[in-house]
């Protein structure tokens, strides 16, 4: 009899009710005896315990739940300490546990540790049988699932029970889920059990949301943080919690209102109700709440076209407009996205904007103009309202007006207005202001695509070509890297060309280079432009840009370029020959001319030749290659592109190869140049035997970055570097502590002679070490057959808690690792959760068969689901995900499966599914951005 029972009995007896007390005690003793018998069956014969439960009524079944909770919370490692002290109790390690309860003790506290798992298995079975009425055990099950001492199959059963219990409780609205259960789940969100607790709360979304909204009222700031995060996970759209969050705005608690507003900025389902409420709170008595309301409106309207349709009353619109016009610059920036979407719904919006533009506050006028320039779907009204601002006394307002008209792309009256601006601007005495306005107009014209209708602006834009680009790098998105005035004149097209040709005699080099940009990019190519560009081949300063432009035009350039080729100007003739060869005009005389003149050119020009003329490699004599080698020797900083040029004219003649060897052997030659040359040595036609001694010498350098690259070169040479084996083994022994270098040395030895080194044993040991990631990276470079040998050995030899390192590498092999799939399959239900995840993910990459459905469902709800969502799976996974989505009763399982399906679709998207980028003219694309 428990202490409570004895106290109750004494109380009855003190009142003279001894008979009644005796009767009650008899009933309680009988009940305690029945409990004891049931506990024995749970310990000894689960089938009998379940059979007995099936004979009990619902009330009696529910009375068993506290005992089951107690059993779930026992730890096998701490059973002895839980047992009450009793001199007469039997030692726990004995063969049979005592099934009496001396001194009011509990049988759960006195059974043998080796019966712990068996008893808990039975308890979980009974809990599943009592579902969903056993929902009170949910937090206990979640904690139990993290016990790594339990067998893997049992932990999987616990996980299944947790999920099915939460799903059943969510589906049966008659089942009451107590606040204590919800409170425990909330506490578990900040524990190692957070994923399962989160899943449970997600499944019971309506109940969880209601509970959390009641809890968030409490003043604990840390608790509110946790609840806010939980609410967004449970219902990130506001479908369930939205109405409740809106009610929180009525609270007198400033902090709670602010918290509600932060949520409303994220809950898209209630945006139509949130927006009016947020506008009202722009006048909140609390400055923090007012600031949060503005932030939330900015967040909502930052979503643009994704927003649902939001209808707001005229009063709210008027209040929003008043808040904008009376605010500081930061608040205007916050409110602008909402106002430019909602504002036009107010009939008086544009007239009120016009009145605001007459304010004495220049910052407000500029903000209004900027806002109008970003209004979509009302270009005519917005443009008409903005036009007067082009003559504003404030330079910033005028510039904002130009930008706004450029964004609106409303052509009505813009050309005339810009023409007036440019005429007025030509009289401006402030040089900086004059240049800024002219360039802003240029940029607006380019963005608007006015075409030939803006030809009247061309003279002023040609003049603007002379100005440096002071717009902090701003360029037309269609023509990146070009001067704004050049972009504008290109958009105008043919009418620009005659004006440009008149000014090509200018001594302003920057102007002439920008003119070349325009001639090169006006499409279709104009014959007058081609002729002018061909003549520019005679000008050393303009020749490179003109050459690129003529090459970009293709065959239409050939007749004019041939005229220059026949001219007496030697340098222009050579430039023309290069262009003609680049355009496929095969001619031995041209090749000879180009190669002959290359001797007179600087090293940069020499290096460009093989890139400009791909066929040059077949025609170049050994002398040209040796000239490039001499350039490499004399111009170390430019070695990279010179080495690439040398590779383009390879293989090299023997005398050129000897020049290279001498260059590499020189002490004065930088290590970087030596490595760059050796990395291309096979392209140069050099044999492995020629390279070994050079590589070994570099390997002895006290520079690990050089050693790493040398080892990589040995891997590319392979079997022909056999004489380096002894040196590589010596290097390996000397660098065992540097796993990156040691692994590269092993890879080199494998490439040279795979039989000379026990690589599978080596990598198995590396995978078992703390720095196993280096081994994983190195193994991915090993040929597939050898890789499979290494990985199979690792699967056999690594401890259970480290096998996932091997499995991860196997998964990255995809279908090539199909032979190892049976070995991995057994680990999908491993007690080691990291291994079970890795095994499942690997098999989904290798062969996502229907047999993996159970394992995939488990991982969708498991602690590694974020890792799962970051993996790259093939399209073959789609049928399995479709099946789970169509058949699952779990809200969470469906949600994560849909997210993964989206991820699969994005990962496997074809390049042609992407929206094509805007056209970039060939001449503009061929050269780097200019500073102008």
URDAUR-V973953 format. One record per residue. N is the residue number from 1. PHI is phi in whole degrees, 0 to 359 (NA if undefined). PSI is psi in whole degrees, -180 to 180 (NA if undefined). BURIAL is + if it has 9 or more other C-alpha atoms within 8 Angstrom, else -. Layout:
<<N/PHI/PSI/BURIAL> <N/PHI/PSI/BURIAL>>
//
This chain:
<<1/NA/137/-> <2/284/167/-> <3/298/-39/-> <4/297/-39/-> <5/295/-44/+> <6/297/-40/+> <7/296/-42/-> <8/296/-41/-> <9/296/-42/+> <10/298/-39/+> <11/297/-43/-> <12/298/-43/+> <13/295/-37/+> <14/295/-22/-> <15/265/9/-> <16/80/21/-> <17/249/47/+> <18/301/-39/+> <19/294/-44/-> <20/296/-41/-> <21/297/-40/+> <22/297/-40/+> <23/295/-43/-> <24/295/-43/+> <25/300/-37/+> <26/296/-42/-> <27/295/-44/-> <28/296/-38/+> <29/296/-41/+> <30/296/-41/-> <31/296/-45/-> <32/299/-38/+> <33/294/-40/-> <34/296/-41/-> <35/300/-42/-> <36/297/-42/+> <37/295/-40/-> <38/295/-42/+> <39/299/-40/+> <40/300/-41/+> <41/291/-36/+> <42/300/-38/+> <43/284/-39/+> <44/257/-37/-> <45/211/92/+> <46/296/-35/+> <47/300/-41/-> <48/293/-40/-> <49/299/-43/+> <50/293/-39/+> <51/299/-40/-> <52/294/-41/-> <53/301/-38/-> <54/293/-16/-> <55/268/-9/-> <56/271/153/-> <57/283/172/-> <58/298/-42/-> <59/298/-43/-> <60/293/-36/-> <61/298/-44/+> <62/296/-28/+> <63/292/-17/-> <64/279/-18/-> <65/299/-43/+> <66/303/-39/-> <67/295/-40/-> <68/295/-39/+> <69/299/-42/+> <70/299/-44/+> <71/298/-42/+> <72/299/-30/+> <73/272/-5/-> <74/288/142/-> <75/252/129/-> <76/299/-31/-> <77/284/-12/-> <78/238/20/-> <79/299/-44/+> <80/298/-40/+> <81/290/-21/-> <82/278/-19/-> <83/287/131/+> <84/296/145/-> <85/295/131/-> <86/201/121/-> <87/296/-24/-> <88/263/0/-> <89/283/150/-> <90/283/143/-> <91/297/140/-> <92/298/-34/+> <93/285/1/-> <94/291/168/-> <95/293/-42/-> <96/243/138/-> <97/277/145/+> <98/284/127/+> <99/260/23/-> <100/258/163/-> <101/240/71/+> <102/298/141/-> <103/63/26/-> <104/77/12/-> <105/293/172/+> <106/247/136/-> <107/299/-30/+> <108/297/-22/-> <109/266/9/+> <110/222/19/+> <111/264/164/+> <112/291/143/+> <113/301/-34/+> <114/287/-5/-> <115/257/2/+> <116/302/-55/+> <117/297/-41/-> <118/299/-44/-> <119/294/-40/+> <120/290/-35/+> <121/303/-45/+> <122/295/-41/+> <123/299/-42/+> <124/294/-39/+> <125/300/-43/-> <126/293/-40/+> <127/300/-43/+> <128/297/-38/+> <129/294/-36/-> <130/275/-3/+> <131/301/143/+> <132/270/5/+> <133/294/-18/+> <134/269/22/+> <135/302/-25/+> <136/298/-21/+> <137/275/-3/+> <138/304/-50/+> <139/299/-35/+> <140/293/-40/+> <141/296/-40/+> <142/297/-43/+> <143/294/-40/+> <144/296/-35/+> <145/296/-17/+> <146/269/3/-> <147/282/105/-> <148/288/-8/-> <149/281/-14/-> <150/279/149/+> <151/299/149/-> <152/300/-41/+> <153/294/-35/+> <154/291/-39/+> <155/296/-34/+> <156/294/-40/+> <157/297/-41/-> <158/299/-45/+> <159/300/-43/+> <160/297/-40/-> <161/294/-42/+> <162/302/-48/+> <163/294/-47/+> <164/294/-33/-> <165/294/-44/+> <166/294/-42/+> <167/297/-45/+> <168/296/-42/+> <169/295/-35/+> <170/292/-34/+> <171/277/-25/-> <172/256/98/-> <173/290/-13/-> <174/284/-19/-> <175/281/128/-> <176/271/130/-> <177/253/115/+> <178/291/157/-> <179/297/-29/-> <180/292/-38/-> <181/295/-47/+> <182/298/-40/+> <183/297/-40/-> <184/294/-41/+> <185/297/-40/+> <186/297/-42/+> <187/295/-35/-> <188/290/-17/+> <189/296/-22/+> <190/253/42/-> <191/219/174/-> <192/297/-11/-> <193/263/18/+> <194/299/-38/+> <195/298/-48/+> <196/292/-38/+> <197/295/-41/+> <198/297/-44/+> <199/302/-45/+> <200/297/-44/+> <201/291/-34/+> <202/295/-42/+> <203/299/-43/+> <204/265/53/+> <205/303/-47/+> <206/294/-45/-> <207/294/-43/-> <208/298/-45/+> <209/299/-45/+> <210/299/-44/+> <211/297/-47/+> <212/293/-36/+> <213/294/-32/+> <214/287/-35/-> <215/285/-33/-> <216/293/-17/+> <217/294/-27/-> <218/297/147/-> <219/281/-1/-> <220/293/113/-> <221/295/-41/-> <222/295/-40/-> <223/297/-41/-> <224/297/-39/+> <225/301/-47/-> <226/294/-40/-> <227/291/-41/+> <228/302/-46/+> <229/298/-43/-> <230/294/-41/+> <231/299/-41/+> <232/292/-31/+> <233/285/-38/+> <234/289/-39/+> <235/209/82/+> <236/287/-7/+> <237/255/-19/+> <238/92/6/+> <239/302/-38/+> <240/258/-45/+> <241/265/-8/+> <242/306/-51/+> <243/299/-41/+> <244/295/-39/+> <245/295/-40/+> <246/300/-36/+> <247/295/-30/-> <248/295/-20/+> <249/293/-16/+> <250/275/-5/-> <251/293/150/+> <252/280/-11/-> <253/280/112/-> <254/302/-43/+> <255/296/-37/-> <256/289/-41/+> <257/298/-43/+> <258/298/-41/+> <259/297/-42/+> <260/297/-40/+> <261/294/-39/+> <262/300/-40/+> <263/291/-43/+> <264/296/-25/+> <265/290/-9/+> <266/244/-20/+> <267/269/91/+> <268/294/-27/+> <269/295/-26/+> <270/250/14/+> <271/306/-42/+> <272/301/-30/+> <273/270/-31/-> <274/291/-42/+> <275/301/-49/+> <276/301/-41/+> <277/296/-40/-> <278/293/-37/+> <279/298/-41/+> <280/299/-39/+> <281/277/3/+> <282/293/-15/+> <283/247/27/-> <284/296/151/+> <285/294/-23/-> <286/265/123/-> <287/301/-34/-> <288/294/-40/-> <289/292/-40/+> <290/299/-45/+> <291/297/-43/+> <292/297/-37/+> <293/296/-43/+> <294/295/-42/+> <295/299/-43/+> <296/296/-41/+> <297/298/-40/+> <298/297/-42/+> <299/297/-43/+> <300/296/-48/+> <301/276/-4/+> <302/289/-14/-> <303/280/-10/-> <304/58/-125/-> <305/292/-14/-> <306/286/-13/-> <307/290/141/+> <308/290/166/-> <309/292/129/-> <310/239/122/-> <311/254/128/-> <312/234/143/+> <313/292/161/-> <314/299/-35/-> <315/297/-46/-> <316/297/-40/+> <317/297/-42/+> <318/295/-41/+> <319/297/-40/+> <320/295/-42/+> <321/294/-40/+> <322/296/-40/-> <323/297/-38/+> <324/293/-47/+> <325/287/-20/+> <326/258/1/-> <327/268/172/+> <328/277/178/-> <329/296/-38/-> <330/295/-44/-> <331/294/-38/+> <332/299/-40/+> <333/298/-38/-> <334/292/-40/+> <335/274/-17/+> <336/304/-48/+> <337/302/-41/+> <338/291/-42/+> <339/291/-37/+> <340/289/-19/+> <341/272/-45/+> <342/273/-32/+> <343/309/-50/+> <344/300/-13/+> <345/285/-17/-> <346/273/120/+> <347/306/-33/-> <348/267/12/-> <349/300/-54/+> <350/292/-34/+> <351/292/-38/-> <352/291/-34/-> <353/296/-39/+> <354/297/-41/+> <355/295/-40/-> <356/296/-31/+> <357/287/-7/+> <358/262/5/-> <359/297/155/+> <360/286/-14/-> <361/275/106/-> <362/296/-34/+> <363/296/-39/-> <364/294/-43/+> <365/300/-43/+> <366/295/-39/+> <367/294/-39/+> <368/296/-45/+> <369/297/-44/+> <370/300/-43/+> <371/299/-46/+> <372/299/-34/+> <373/290/-13/+> <374/252/8/+> <375/279/127/+> <376/262/143/-> <377/85/-1/-> <378/225/42/-> <379/299/-37/+> <380/294/-51/-> <381/294/-43/-> <382/295/-44/+> <383/298/-43/+> <384/298/-37/-> <385/288/-32/+> <386/281/-33/+> <387/311/-44/+> <388/299/-25/-> <389/290/-12/+> <390/294/-19/+> <391/249/19/-> <392/297/148/+> <393/292/-21/-> <394/271/129/-> <395/300/-43/-> <396/299/-40/-> <397/294/-43/+> <398/299/-43/+> <399/295/-41/+> <400/298/-36/+> <401/295/-43/+> <402/299/-47/+> <403/299/-42/+> <404/299/-44/+> <405/294/-35/+> <406/296/-39/+> <407/287/-38/+> <408/291/-29/+> <409/56/32/+> <410/269/116/+> <411/278/-12/-> <412/294/113/-> <413/74/2/-> <414/287/-42/+> <415/300/-46/+> <416/297/-41/-> <417/294/-43/+> <418/294/-37/+> <419/299/-42/+> <420/295/-42/-> <421/300/-46/+> <422/292/-35/+> <423/294/-45/-> <424/295/-39/-> <425/293/-29/+> <426/296/-20/-> <427/264/-1/-> <428/296/134/+> <429/268/-21/-> <430/279/110/-> <431/300/-45/-> <432/299/-46/-> <433/298/-43/+> <434/301/-46/+> <435/292/-42/+> <436/299/-46/+> <437/297/-46/+> <438/299/-41/+> <439/288/-36/+> <440/295/-40/+> <441/297/-42/+> <442/303/-47/+> <443/296/-41/+> <444/297/-43/+> <445/299/-43/+> <446/297/-42/+> <447/290/-33/+> <448/282/-21/+> <449/62/47/+> <450/290/-22/+> <451/67/-151/+> <452/293/-14/+> <453/294/-17/-> <454/259/19/+> <455/298/-27/+> <456/295/-19/-> <457/275/-13/+> <458/304/-44/+> <459/303/-43/-> <460/292/-36/-> <461/289/-35/+> <462/297/-40/+> <463/296/-37/-> <464/292/-18/+> <465/300/-23/+> <466/279/-13/+> <467/275/142/-> <468/292/150/-> <469/284/101/+> <470/260/14/-> <471/267/29/-> <472/53/47/-> <473/82/2/-> <474/296/132/-> <475/219/167/+> <476/292/137/+> <477/294/-28/-> <478/285/-29/-> <479/229/68/+> <480/297/143/+> <481/90/-7/+> <482/262/155/+> <483/299/140/+> <484/306/-43/+> <485/293/-35/+> <486/296/-43/+> <487/300/-42/+> <488/295/-45/+> <489/293/-34/+> <490/296/-41/+> <491/293/-32/+> <492/290/-38/+> <493/90/-138/+> <494/308/-41/+> <495/300/-18/+> <496/285/-29/+> <497/294/-48/+> <498/302/-39/-> <499/297/-41/+> <500/295/-43/+> <501/299/-29/-> <502/290/-24/-> <503/256/5/-> <504/289/-10/-> <505/276/-1/-> <506/302/148/-> <507/273/-3/-> <508/282/105/-> <509/297/-43/-> <510/300/-41/-> <511/299/-46/+> <512/295/-37/+> <513/295/-38/+> <514/291/-33/+> <515/297/-40/+> <516/301/-42/+> <517/305/-43/+> <518/292/-48/+> <519/301/-34/+> <520/285/-24/+> <521/248/-7/+> <522/288/124/+> <523/241/147/-> <524/292/159/-> <525/304/133/+> <526/267/139/+> <527/300/-37/-> <528/293/-34/-> <529/291/-43/+> <530/298/-42/+> <531/297/-43/+> <532/295/-42/+> <533/294/-38/+> <534/298/-40/+> <535/294/-29/+> <536/291/-12/+> <537/297/-17/+> <538/278/-12/+> <539/260/113/+> <540/303/-34/-> <541/287/-34/-> <542/264/-13/+> <543/305/-47/+> <544/301/-48/+> <545/293/-41/+> <546/296/-40/+> <547/299/-47/+> <548/300/-43/+> <549/296/-46/+> <550/296/-38/+> <551/294/-40/+> <552/294/-28/-> <553/287/-23/+> <554/78/-145/+> <555/302/-32/-> <556/301/-19/-> <557/282/-22/+> <558/304/-49/+> <559/302/-46/-> <560/291/-37/+> <561/291/-35/+> <562/297/-33/+> <563/298/-41/-> <564/290/-35/+> <565/298/-30/+> <566/272/2/-> <567/278/163/+> <568/282/-11/-> <569/289/108/-> <570/298/-45/-> <571/291/-39/-> <572/295/-39/+> <573/299/-44/+> <574/295/-43/+> <575/299/-42/+> <576/296/-40/+> <577/298/-41/+> <578/299/-43/+> <579/296/-46/+> <580/297/-40/+> <581/294/-40/+> <582/296/-28/+> <583/269/10/+> <584/89/14/-> <585/277/88/-> <586/291/128/-> <587/198/117/-> <588/298/-36/-> <589/297/-40/-> <590/295/-44/+> <591/303/-46/+> <592/298/-42/-> <593/297/-46/+> <594/296/-47/+> <595/292/-37/+> <596/296/-44/-> <597/284/-18/+> <598/299/-27/+> <599/295/-28/-> <600/273/-11/-> <601/271/161/-> <602/285/169/-> <603/297/-36/+> <604/299/-45/-> <605/295/-40/+> <606/301/-45/+> <607/294/-29/+> <608/287/-24/+> <609/303/-52/+> <610/297/-26/+> <611/282/-41/+> <612/290/-38/-> <613/238/88/+> <614/302/-30/+> <615/282/-2/-> <616/297/-32/+> <617/303/-33/+> <618/285/-25/-> <619/262/-25/-> <620/295/136/+> <621/273/171/-> <622/303/-32/+> <623/300/-37/-> <624/293/-43/+> <625/300/-41/+> <626/290/-31/+> <627/296/-42/+> <628/296/-40/+> <629/296/-41/+> <630/297/-36/-> <631/296/-42/+> <632/299/-42/+> <633/293/-36/+> <634/267/-14/-> <635/229/66/+> <636/306/-41/+> <637/299/-26/-> <638/262/16/-> <639/298/-35/+> <640/301/-54/+> <641/288/-26/-> <642/291/-38/+> <643/295/-40/+> <644/297/-40/-> <645/295/-41/+> <646/297/-40/+> <647/296/-32/+> <648/291/-24/+> <649/253/19/+> <650/275/164/+> <651/287/153/-> <652/274/152/+> <653/290/158/-> <654/306/-41/-> <655/294/-35/-> <656/291/-38/+> <657/299/-40/+> <658/296/-39/-> <659/301/-42/+> <660/297/-47/+> <661/301/-44/-> <662/298/-40/-> <663/297/-43/+> <664/293/-34/+> <665/284/-17/-> <666/292/135/-> <667/295/-31/-> <668/288/-22/-> <669/289/132/+> <670/293/153/-> <671/298/-35/-> <672/298/-44/-> <673/294/-42/+> <674/301/-47/+> <675/296/-44/+> <676/301/-42/+> <677/293/-43/+> <678/291/-31/+> <679/295/-26/-> <680/257/8/+> <681/302/-40/+> <682/293/-35/+> <683/297/-36/+> <684/288/-8/+> <685/90/12/+> <686/278/148/+> <687/270/161/+> <688/300/-39/+> <689/296/-32/-> <690/291/-27/-> <691/266/-25/+> <692/305/-51/+> <693/297/-37/-> <694/296/-42/+> <695/291/-41/+> <696/297/-40/+> <697/299/-42/-> <698/292/-33/+> <699/297/-25/+> <700/276/-4/-> <701/294/145/+> <702/273/59/-> <703/214/107/-> <704/294/-33/-> <705/294/-37/-> <706/292/-45/+> <707/302/-42/+> <708/301/-46/+> <709/291/-35/+> <710/296/-42/+> <711/297/-37/+> <712/296/-37/+> <713/294/-41/+> <714/303/-39/+> <715/297/-38/+> <716/286/-29/-> <717/286/-42/+> <718/72/-138/+> <719/301/-27/-> <720/287/-3/+> <721/253/31/+> <722/301/-33/+> <723/292/-8/-> <724/271/-2/+> <725/304/-49/+> <726/298/-42/-> <727/294/-39/-> <728/293/-39/+> <729/297/-41/+> <730/298/-43/-> <731/299/-41/+> <732/299/-46/+> <733/297/-37/-> <734/285/-17/-> <735/238/29/+> <736/302/-32/-> <737/283/-17/-> <738/260/95/-> <739/295/-34/+> <740/299/-50/-> <741/291/-40/+> <742/299/-43/+> <743/295/-40/+> <744/296/-36/+> <745/295/-40/+> <746/296/-43/+> <747/298/-37/+> <748/295/-44/+> <749/297/-39/+> <750/297/-42/+> <751/293/-34/+> <752/283/-47/+> <753/200/96/+> <754/298/-22/+> <755/278/-12/-> <756/274/-4/-> <757/215/139/+> <758/277/76/-> <759/289/-32/+> <760/294/-40/+> <761/294/-41/+> <762/300/-52/-> <763/289/-29/+> <764/298/-41/+> <765/293/-39/-> <766/295/-38/+> <767/294/-26/+> <768/277/-10/+> <769/277/170/-> <770/291/-27/-> <771/260/46/+> <772/295/-20/+> <773/299/-33/-> <774/297/-40/+> <775/295/-41/+> <776/301/-44/+> <777/298/-43/-> <778/291/-41/+> <779/299/-33/+> <780/295/-16/-> <781/269/-10/-> <782/283/142/+> <783/307/149/-> <784/306/-48/-> <785/299/-46/-> <786/293/-35/-> <787/298/-42/+> <788/298/-38/+> <789/298/-46/+> <790/299/-47/+> <791/291/-37/+> <792/296/-39/+> <793/294/-42/+> <794/299/-39/+> <795/299/-37/+> <796/282/-39/-> <797/260/-26/-> <798/288/146/+> <799/299/160/-> <800/304/-41/-> <801/285/-3/-> <802/241/-3/+> <803/296/-26/+> <804/299/-25/+> <805/297/-39/+> <806/288/-43/+> <807/297/-37/+> <808/301/-42/+> <809/293/-40/+> <810/299/-43/+> <811/299/-38/+> <812/293/-18/-> <813/284/-17/+> <814/63/-141/+> <815/299/-21/-> <816/296/-18/-> <817/259/20/+> <818/303/-31/+> <819/294/-22/-> <820/265/-3/+> <821/304/-45/+> <822/300/-35/-> <823/293/-33/-> <824/280/-32/+> <825/306/-38/+> <826/296/-22/-> <827/273/-4/+> <828/292/-17/+> <829/243/27/+> <830/295/152/+> <831/292/-26/+> <832/280/108/+> <833/295/-34/-> <834/296/-40/+> <835/290/-42/+> <836/297/-37/+> <837/295/-49/+> <838/300/-40/+> <839/295/-43/+> <840/295/-47/+> <841/298/-40/+> <842/296/-46/+> <843/293/-33/+> <844/294/-27/+> <845/277/-33/+> <846/282/-51/+> <847/197/90/+> <848/286/73/+> <849/278/163/-> <850/302/-23/-> <851/296/-16/-> <852/268/5/+> <853/302/-49/+> <854/299/-45/-> <855/296/-41/+> <856/294/-43/+> <857/302/-41/+> <858/297/-42/-> <859/287/-29/+> <860/299/-29/+> <861/258/-1/+> <862/272/177/+> <863/288/-14/-> <864/256/21/+> <865/293/-29/+> <866/294/-37/-> <867/296/-41/-> <868/300/-40/+> <869/286/-12/+> <870/260/-5/-> <871/286/161/-> <872/249/106/-> <873/254/155/+> <874/278/169/+> <875/296/-16/-> <876/295/-14/-> <877/283/-18/+> <878/303/-47/+> <879/302/-39/-> <880/294/-42/+> <881/293/-41/+> <882/302/-42/-> <883/296/-45/-> <884/297/-44/+> <885/297/-39/+> <886/280/-20/-> <887/244/-12/-> <888/287/142/+> <889/264/-4/-> <890/265/126/+> <891/298/-45/+> <892/294/-44/+> <893/300/-44/+> <894/297/-43/+> <895/299/-49/-> <896/292/-37/+> <897/297/-39/+> <898/294/-40/+> <899/298/-42/+> <900/292/-38/+> <901/297/-40/+> <902/298/-41/-> <903/297/-42/+> <904/298/-43/+> <905/296/-41/+> <906/290/-43/-> <907/299/-35/+> <908/257/19/-> <909/290/134/-> <910/283/151/-> <911/305/-34/-> <912/282/-4/-> <913/280/-19/-> <914/286/153/-> <915/292/125/-> <916/297/141/-> <917/287/161/-> <918/297/153/-> <919/293/131/-> <920/247/118/+> <921/305/147/-> <922/301/-44/+> <923/295/-36/+> <924/289/-38/+> <925/290/-27/-> <926/281/-12/-> <927/233/156/-> <928/291/162/-> <929/300/141/-> <930/263/147/-> <931/282/-26/-> <932/50/NA/->>
//
